[in-house]
Amino acid sequence: MSELTTSVERPGAGPGDGDACSRLSLVARPPGLINDGPRDPLIEVAIPVYNEDHVLAASVRRLHAYLRETFPYRFVITIADNASTDHTWDVAERLAIELPEVEAVHLDRKGRGRALRHVWGTSAADVVAYMDVDLSTDLHAFLPLIAPLVSGHSDLAIGTRLSRGSAVVRGPKREFISRTYNLLLRTALAAHFSDAQCGFKAGRTEIMRALLPAVEDEAWFFDTELLLLAERNGLRIHEVPVDWVDDPDSRVDVFHTAVDDLRGMARVARRVLSGAFRVPVPARTREARLPTGMRRQLPSFAVIGVISTIAQLLLYALLRFFMPVVIANVVSYFLAAIGNIAANRRFTFGVRGSQGAVRHQFEGGVAFLVGLAVSSAGLAIVHGVSPDASRLAEVAALFGFNLFAAVIRFVLLRAWVFHPRRAGQEPEPVLQEQSR
């Protein structure tokens, strides 16, 4: 198997890069190794590393095997070397050649945020993610992390070690620092997410590309700033409780990281106060949609409902000259119901011909009885509160209660009387909802 190593120039992806472009070295694998499964979606997992040659191979092989065996989506693992001075890049090159779905990127400058910016900003995947190289987070949480992003339910997703459903093993010092830091975020910056620092995050790629240019930090505060920016711009952040075991060999300088994080919080606070913490973001991939057919049925039902309601009110006002209030309401409601059911049968639900017409009127009548009970109860309440209520007040109250009854009728007509699965209820093709 041959190895191809190339060096390319890519433009800096945002503030803080310093140079106009950063030098990247890529390992390109021979063709034919990419998984030939379904084309969508594609998930890219970035693993930022700095001087991790002692653990990199074992962690990447473990992650690769887990995703191969259990993950339902296509994936690529990208090792992002942050200017390592040991043999990390050599190990990354070998893994990229050895394992399908593994790639490697080398940056000449340090910074976890810088590495994620380059990987995510140039990704061709549908969803991008990252996890720490020590794999402290249990991998069983990865699919729950990704699923709401693939479905379009959420924009970003994070693992949290601070929820009741999490199981965390770490020393009291790091526990205290983590909880204090997240408490500061909630009190000073009104953050609503629970755990900013867990190295287990993901987002829809189009969302990340919109946010990245506005994220200034290039190091450890990068993902906290990203989450704050996302939340300030109304994006939905999904949280997944994780099982997490502290890595005793962690290279993080807790003191300097804490100082940098406090500086980052102050900088973000200034941007928020100045109104400079806003970015245009794309809409969610999957917006809420009406059930099949309802987009066409609702306008028709509404028009017919308005006409029949006006007809019923006019009949009621006429009958009140020689009938008591309850009888006038029942008679006018019954006559309007016959026309309403017939019109909805033909125009809203697309049923023609005489077959089943009697049954439709009977079942539709049951639906109207529910509405009649609502309107009659409403009139009784009106006269109970004000025995001398005028006919105009009666008509106004009846109009309001009829609107509420109309919602009930529509649900019953759609889900029961004219449900397409019932025998003989197939609407005509010309009235079916057009495919997009």
C-alpha positions in Angstrom: 0.0 0.0 0.0 1.5 3.3 -1.1 1.6 6.5 1.0 1.1 9.9 -0.3 2.1 12.9 1.8 1.3 16.4 0.6 1.7 19.9 2.0 -0.9 22.6 1.2 -1.7 26.1 2.1 -5.1 26.9 3.6 -6.4 30.4 4.5 -6.7 31.2 8.1 -10.2 30.5 9.3 -10.8 33.4 11.6 -9.4 35.9 14.1 -6.3 35.0 16.0 -4.5 33.0 13.3 -1.8 35.6 13.0 -0.4 34.5 9.7 -2.3 35.0 6.5 -2.4 31.2 6.2 -1.3 28.1 8.2 0.9 25.4 6.9 -0.9 22.0 6.8 0.4 18.6 6.0 -2.1 16.0 4.9 -1.8 12.3 4.5 -3.9 11.1 1.6 -5.0 7.4 1.7 -5.2 5.3 -1.5 -8.6 5.3 -3.1 -11.1 2.6 -2.3 -10.7 2.6 1.5 -13.7 4.9 2.2 -16.8 3.1 3.4 -19.2 2.6 0.5 -22.3 2.7 2.7 -25.2 5.1 2.3 -24.1 8.5 1.1 -25.7 10.5 3.9 -24.9 11.6 6.5 -21.2 11.9 7.0 -19.8 12.6 10.5 -16.2 13.9 11.0 -14.6 13.4 14.4 -11.6 15.6 15.1 -9.0 14.6 17.7 -6.7 17.5 18.5 -3.3 16.3 19.9 -0.1 17.8 21.2 2.8 15.5 22.1 0.5 12.4 22.5 2.6 9.8 20.7 2.3 7.4 23.7 -1.5 7.2 23.6 -2.5 8.3 20.1 -2.4 4.9 18.3 -4.3 3.0 21.0 -7.0 5.6 21.3 -7.6 6.0 17.5 -7.7 2.3 17.0 -10.2 1.9 19.8 -12.4 4.7 18.5 -12.1 3.4 14.9 -13.1 -0.1 15.9 -16.0 1.1 18.0 -17.4 3.3 15.2 -16.9 0.5 12.6 -18.8 -2.0 14.7 -21.6 0.1 16.2 -22.0 3.5 14.5 -24.9 3.7 11.9 -23.5 6.6 9.9 -20.5 7.1 7.7 -17.6 8.7 9.5 -14.1 10.0 9.2 -11.6 10.5 12.1 -9.2 13.4 11.6 -6.2 13.6 13.8 -5.2 17.3 14.2 -1.6 17.6 15.3 -1.0 20.9 17.1 2.7 21.4 16.3 3.9 18.4 18.3 7.6 18.1 19.0 7.7 14.4 19.7 6.7 11.5 17.3 2.9 12.3 17.3 2.9 13.3 13.6 4.7 10.1 12.6 2.1 8.0 14.5 -0.7 10.0 12.9 0.7 9.4 9.4 0.9 5.7 10.0 -2.6 5.5 11.3 -3.9 7.5 8.3 -2.4 4.9 6.0 -3.3 1.9 8.0 -6.9 2.6 8.9 -9.8 3.4 6.6 -11.7 6.5 7.5 -8.7 8.0 9.3 -7.0 11.2 8.2 -4.3 13.4 9.6 -3.6 17.1 9.6 -0.5 18.9 10.9 -0.5 22.5 12.1 2.7 24.4 12.7 1.2 26.4 15.6 -0.3 25.2 18.8 -3.9 25.7 20.0 -6.8 23.2 20.3 -9.2 25.9 19.1 -6.9 26.6 16.1 -6.9 22.9 15.2 -10.7 22.5 15.5 -11.2 25.7 13.5 -9.2 24.3 10.5 -10.7 20.8 10.6 -14.3 22.0 11.0 -14.0 25.0 8.7 -12.9 22.8 5.8 -15.0 19.7 6.5 -17.2 18.1 3.9 -19.2 16.3 6.5 -22.8 17.0 7.6 -21.9 16.9 11.3 -18.5 17.7 12.9 -17.4 16.6 16.4 -14.4 16.4 18.6 -13.3 14.3 21.5 -10.2 14.3 23.7 -7.5 11.8 22.7 -7.6 10.1 26.1 -11.2 9.0 25.4 -12.1 9.9 28.9 -15.8 10.0 27.9 -17.5 6.7 27.4 -18.0 6.1 23.7 -21.6 4.9 24.2 -22.6 8.5 24.5 -21.4 9.4 21.0 -24.5 8.2 19.1 -26.9 10.1 21.5 -24.6 13.1 20.9 -24.9 12.9 17.1 -28.5 11.8 16.6 -30.3 15.1 17.3 -27.9 16.9 14.9 -28.6 14.4 12.1 -32.3 14.7 12.6 -32.2 18.5 12.7 -33.7 18.7 16.2 -30.6 20.5 17.5 -27.8 22.7 16.3 -25.0 21.8 18.7 -24.6 18.9 21.2 -22.3 18.6 24.2 -21.5 16.0 26.7 -22.1 17.0 30.3 -20.4 15.6 33.4 -22.5 17.8 35.7 -26.0 16.4 35.3 -27.7 13.8 37.6 -27.5 11.2 34.9 -23.7 11.5 34.6 -21.1 9.2 36.2 -17.8 10.9 36.8 -14.6 9.7 38.4 -12.1 12.5 39.1 -10.3 14.2 42.0 -11.9 16.8 44.2 -9.6 19.6 43.0 -10.7 19.3 39.3 -14.3 18.7 40.4 -14.3 22.0 42.3 -12.6 23.9 39.5 -15.1 22.6 36.9 -18.1 23.4 39.0 -16.8 26.8 39.9 -16.0 27.7 36.3 -19.5 26.7 35.0 -21.1 28.5 37.9 -19.2 31.7 36.8 -20.5 31.2 33.3 -24.1 30.9 34.5 -23.9 33.9 36.8 -21.7 36.3 34.9 -22.8 35.4 31.3 -26.2 33.9 31.8 -25.1 30.6 30.2 -27.8 27.9 30.3 -25.6 24.9 29.3 -24.3 22.9 32.2 -20.7 21.8 31.2 -18.6 24.0 29.0 -15.3 22.1 29.3 -16.2 18.5 28.6 -14.1 17.4 25.6 -17.0 15.8 23.8 -18.9 18.1 21.5 -20.5 18.2 18.0 -22.5 20.5 15.7 -24.1 20.7 12.3 -21.3 21.8 9.9 -23.3 24.7 8.4 -23.9 26.0 11.9 -20.2 25.7 12.8 -19.1 27.5 9.7 -21.4 30.4 10.5 -20.1 30.7 14.1 -16.4 30.1 13.6 -15.5 33.5 12.1 -16.9 35.2 15.3 -15.0 33.0 17.7 -11.7 34.7 18.7 -10.0 32.2 21.0 -7.6 29.7 19.6 -6.9 27.6 22.7 -8.9 26.1 25.6 -11.6 28.8 25.8 -12.5 28.1 22.1 -15.4 25.8 22.7 -16.8 27.8 25.7 -16.8 30.9 23.4 -18.5 28.8 20.7 -21.2 27.7 23.0 -21.8 31.2 24.4 -22.0 32.5 20.9 -24.5 29.8 19.8 -26.7 30.4 22.8 -26.7 34.2 22.3 -27.9 33.6 18.7 -30.8 31.5 19.7 -29.3 28.1 18.6 -30.5 24.9 20.3 -27.8 23.1 22.3 -28.5 19.4 23.2 -26.9 18.0 26.3 -26.0 14.3 26.8 -25.1 13.0 30.3 -21.8 11.1 30.0 -19.7 8.6 31.9 -16.3 10.2 32.4 -13.1 9.0 33.9 -10.3 11.5 34.6 -7.0 10.9 32.8 -4.3 11.0 35.4 -1.7 11.8 32.7 -3.5 15.0 31.6 -1.1 17.7 30.3 -3.5 20.6 30.9 -2.0 23.4 33.0 -4.9 24.1 35.2 -3.8 27.4 36.6 -2.9 29.0 33.2 -6.0 27.6 31.6 -8.1 29.1 34.3 -6.5 32.5 33.9 -7.0 32.4 30.1 -10.6 31.3 30.6 -11.3 34.3 32.9 -9.8 36.6 30.3 -12.0 35.0 27.7 -15.1 35.5 29.8 -14.2 39.2 30.3 -13.7 39.6 26.5 -17.0 37.9 25.7 -18.8 40.0 28.3 -17.5 43.2 26.6 -18.7 41.9 23.2 -22.1 41.1 24.6 -22.5 44.5 26.1 -21.3 46.2 22.9 -23.8 44.1 20.8 -21.0 42.6 18.8 -21.8 39.0 19.7 -24.4 38.4 17.0 -23.9 36.4 13.8 -26.3 35.3 11.0 -27.0 31.6 11.3 -28.8 29.3 8.9 -32.1 27.8 9.8 -32.4 24.2 11.1 -32.2 21.5 8.5 -35.5 20.1 9.3 -38.2 22.6 10.3 -41.4 21.6 12.0 -43.8 20.4 9.3 -47.5 19.7 9.2 -48.6 16.0 8.9 -49.1 14.7 5.4 -52.1 16.3 3.7 -52.8 18.8 6.4 -51.2 21.7 4.6 -54.0 21.4 1.9 -56.8 20.4 4.2 -56.5 23.2 6.8 -57.3 26.1 4.4 -60.3 24.2 2.9 -61.6 23.3 6.4 -61.2 26.9 7.6 -63.1 28.4 4.6 -65.9 25.9 4.9 -65.9 26.4 8.7 -66.3 30.2 8.3 -69.1 29.8 5.8 -71.0 27.3 7.9 -70.4 29.3 11.1 -71.9 32.4 9.5 -74.8 30.4 8.2 -75.4 28.9 11.7 -75.2 32.3 13.3 -77.7 33.8 10.9 -80.0 30.8 11.4 -79.7 31.2 15.1 -80.5 34.9 15.1 -83.5 34.2 12.9 -84.8 31.2 15.0 -84.4 33.2 18.2 -87.5 35.3 17.3 -89.8 32.3 17.9 -87.6 29.7 19.7 -85.9 29.5 23.1 -82.1 29.9 23.2 -81.2 26.2 23.5 -83.6 24.9 20.9 -82.5 27.7 18.4 -78.9 26.7 18.9 -79.6 23.0 18.4 -81.6 23.5 15.2 -79.3 26.0 13.6 -76.3 23.9 14.5 -77.8 20.7 13.1 -78.7 22.3 9.8 -75.3 23.9 9.4 -73.6 20.6 10.3 -75.2 18.8 7.4 -73.9 21.3 4.9 -70.5 21.4 6.6 -69.9 17.6 6.6 -71.0 17.4 2.9 -68.6 20.3 1.9 -65.7 18.9 3.9 -66.3 15.4 2.5 -66.0 16.7 -1.0 -63.5 19.6 -0.9 -61.3 19.0 2.2 -60.9 15.2 2.2 -61.5 14.6 -1.5 -64.3 12.0 -1.3 -66.8 11.9 -4.1 -69.8 9.7 -4.9 -72.6 8.5 -2.7 -70.8 5.5 -1.3 -70.5 5.9 2.4 -72.2 9.3 2.4 -74.8 8.3 5.0 -72.1 6.9 7.3 -70.1 10.0 6.9 -73.0 12.2 7.9 -73.7 10.0 10.9 -70.1 9.9 12.1 -69.7 13.6 11.2 -72.8 14.3 13.3 -71.1 12.7 16.3 -68.2 15.1 15.8 -70.6 17.9 15.6 -72.4 16.8 18.8 -69.2 17.3 20.6 -69.0 20.8 19.3 -72.7 21.3 20.1 -72.1 20.3 23.7 -69.2 22.9 23.9 -71.3 25.7 22.4 -74.4 24.9 24.5 -72.3 24.8 27.6 -70.9 28.2 26.6 -74.3 29.7 26.2 -75.4 28.3 29.5 -72.3 29.9 31.2 -73.1 33.3 29.5 -76.7 33.2 30.8 -75.6 32.0 34.2 -73.2 34.9 34.6 -75.6 37.4 33.0 -79.2 36.3 32.8 -80.2 39.4 30.8 -77.5 39.0 28.2 -78.4 40.5 24.8 -78.7 38.6 21.6 -75.6 40.3 20.4 -73.7 39.0 23.4 -75.1 35.5 22.8 -73.9 35.6 19.1 -70.5 36.9 20.1 -70.0 34.1 22.7 -71.4 31.5 20.3 -68.8 32.6 17.7 -65.9 32.1 20.2 -67.1 28.7 21.4 -67.7 27.6 17.8 -64.0 28.3 17.0 -63.0 26.0 19.8 -65.4 23.4 18.7 -64.1 23.6 15.1 -60.7 22.4 16.3 -62.3 19.4 17.9 -64.3 18.7 14.7 -61.3 18.8 12.4 -59.3 16.4 14.5 -62.3 13.9 14.6 -63.0 14.3 10.9 -59.3 13.8 9.9 -58.4 11.0 12.4 -61.7 9.1 12.3 -64.5 9.9 9.8 -62.3 10.5 6.7 -59.2 8.6 7.7 -57.6 7.4 4.4 -56.9 3.9 5.8 -60.6 3.1 6.3 -62.1 1.1 3.5 -63.6 3.1 0.7 -62.1 6.3 2.0 -59.3 6.8 -0.6 -59.3 10.4 -1.8 -59.2 11.1 -5.5 -55.7 11.4 -7.0 -56.4 15.0 -8.2 -56.9 16.0 -4.6 -53.9 14.3 -3.1 -51.1 16.5 -1.7 -48.6 17.2 -4.4 -45.2 15.6 -3.9 -42.4 18.1 -3.7 
